[in-house]
Amino acid sequence: MTNETKVKVVTADPSALGLFGLAIITLVASSQKLGLTSGVSLVLPWAIFLGATAQLFACINDFKHNNTFGATAFGAYAFFWYAVGFTWLIQNGVFGPELASVCDTKQLGFAYLGYLIFTLFMTIGAMETHKVLFTIFVLIDFLFIGLSLSSFGIMEHATHMLAAYSELLIAIVSFYGCGAAVLNTHFGRTFLPVGKPFGIFKK
């Protein structure tokens, strides 16, 4: 007869780091979309290390928490920022002028449309987490609506600005969510309220 021993590995909630990564990259990227800064050369490292790698780290640790929702969300947006960073490298000729000269931004439109579809059903899931996270997902919906339409050349200026302001608001709300995740855990009480779940789909 074999005795079986189960060991539980306890890891801290990684959502604060993931939200911090999201907050930083959307703040920096929105500055470029709003015309406050120019070019993407110095947006790129923040996309790779904060937007992508920090969220990927949060994703991996959410899997350890058996948190499918959090792991999928952080993982999907981590790989989004890796892809965006790679896209900027291509567009700026890092892989040669031939590749840069044949870029078709409508292909980005289809990628953004796919992420919009993904974010819409994740927004439904976020309704049963807390209201700060739900707000972030709603803003991400608007970001991808703006990015998709502008990439397809539909009301290009207006939809670009929709994406820009949505991205800035994502940064602001994500900073709050990060602060709440850190301080509420650190103090062992609700220091920054995040709002209760809507309670529509889960009791």
ChimeraX attribute file (.defattr): number of C-alpha atoms within 10 A of each C-alpha:
attribute: neighborCount
match mode: 1-to-1
recipient: residues
	/A:1	3
	/A:2	4
	/A:3	4
	/A:4	6
	/A:5	6
	/A:6	5
	/A:7	6
	/A:8	7
	/A:9	7
	/A:10	8
	/A:11	10
	/A:12	11
	/A:13	16
	/A:14	23
	/A:15	23
	/A:16	23
	/A:17	20
	/A:18	28
	/A:19	28
	/A:20	22
	/A:21	29
	/A:22	28
	/A:23	25
	/A:24	20
	/A:25	26
	/A:26	26
	/A:27	21
	/A:28	21
	/A:29	23
	/A:30	24
	/A:31	18
	/A:32	16
	/A:33	20
	/A:34	17
	/A:35	11
	/A:36	9
	/A:37	14
	/A:38	13
	/A:39	13
	/A:40	17
	/A:41	12
	/A:42	12
	/A:43	21
	/A:44	22
	/A:45	14
	/A:46	23
	/A:47	28
	/A:48	21
	/A:49	17
	/A:50	25
	/A:51	30
	/A:52	28
	/A:53	21
	/A:54	25
	/A:55	30
	/A:56	26
	/A:57	19
	/A:58	25
	/A:59	27
	/A:60	17
	/A:61	19
	/A:62	24
	/A:63	15
	/A:64	17
	/A:65	17
	/A:66	10
	/A:67	13
	/A:68	12
	/A:69	16
	/A:70	23
	/A:71	23
	/A:72	17
	/A:73	20
	/A:74	28
	/A:75	23
	/A:76	18
	/A:77	20
	/A:78	28
	/A:79	17
	/A:80	18
	/A:81	23
	/A:82	18
	/A:83	16
	/A:84	18
	/A:85	22
	/A:86	17
	/A:87	14
	/A:88	17
	/A:89	17
	/A:90	19
	/A:91	18
	/A:92	17
	/A:93	13
	/A:94	12
	/A:95	12
	/A:96	12
	/A:97	12
	/A:98	10
	/A:99	13
	/A:100	17
	/A:101	12
	/A:102	10
	/A:103	13
	/A:104	11
	/A:105	15
	/A:106	15
	/A:107	13
	/A:108	18
	/A:109	21
	/A:110	16
	/A:111	17
	/A:112	21
	/A:113	19
	/A:114	13
	/A:115	19
	/A:116	21
	/A:117	13
	/A:118	14
	/A:119	23
	/A:120	17
	/A:121	11
	/A:122	19
	/A:123	20
	/A:124	15
	/A:125	17
	/A:126	23
	/A:127	21
	/A:128	18
	/A:129	20
	/A:130	18
	/A:131	18
	/A:132	20
	/A:133	22
	/A:134	22
	/A:135	18
	/A:136	22
	/A:137	23
	/A:138	18
	/A:139	23
	/A:140	22
	/A:141	22
	/A:142	21
	/A:143	25
	/A:144	26
	/A:145	23
	/A:146	29
	/A:147	26
	/A:148	28
	/A:149	23
	/A:150	23
	/A:151	23
	/A:152	16
	/A:153	15
	/A:154	13
	/A:155	12
	/A:156	16
	/A:157	13
	/A:158	13
	/A:159	21
	/A:160	23
	/A:161	19
	/A:162	21
	/A:163	27
	/A:164	25
	/A:165	19
	/A:166	23
	/A:167	29
	/A:168	23
	/A:169	21
	/A:170	27
	/A:171	26
	/A:172	15
	/A:173	18
	/A:174	26
	/A:175	20
	/A:176	20
	/A:177	25
	/A:178	21
	/A:179	18
	/A:180	19
	/A:181	22
	/A:182	19
	/A:183	16
	/A:184	16
	/A:185	14
	/A:186	11
	/A:187	9
	/A:188	9
	/A:189	10
	/A:190	13
	/A:191	15
	/A:192	14
	/A:193	15
	/A:194	18
	/A:195	12
	/A:196	12
	/A:197	18
	/A:198	15
	/A:199	11
	/A:200	9
	/A:201	10
	/A:202	10
	/A:203	7
